[in-house]
Structures are given as C-alpha cells and as structure tokens.
C-alpha cells in the first residue's frame, strides 16, 4: 500500500523526492501519513480537498473492509514503516 500511495502522489507533486509516507495498520483501520513539500500542499487542498478525497477512496478500496485515513502532516508522528 505504501508503494501505491507513493506512486500516485509522486506523479502529481512537483517535488517527489520530498515525499515521505508512513503507514500504521490496525485491525479495523489503516492510517496513512504523508509529508510533502510545502509548495505541493496546495495540490491537495484545492477544490475543497478533492484530490485528498480521491486518494482516500483509492486507499479505501485497497485496504478492503478496514477504514482508511489519510493525512498530510508536517512530520511523522506514528510508529510504523517509512
């Protein structure tokens, strides 16, 4: 799932080298945290967060019955894979 999100987001941001993804998987949910370059944040916040909703829909399909949560953070706060 990390590769999926990295591939999707890396293709739409201007600074893909600054992208970092961390995932925390639980029994009922999967939390995705992304750190992106500050210049790329607008891509996800424009049009009423339409891009974020689209990414979350794709991730929800990928995780199956578990709930997918996607957040853009300044730095990672979760323990998990980077």
Secondary structure, DSSP 8 states (H G I E B T S, - for coil): -HHHHHHHHHTT-S-GGG-EEEEEE-SSEEEEEEE--GGGHHHHHHHHHHHHHHHHHHHHHHHTTSEEEEEE-SS--S-SB-
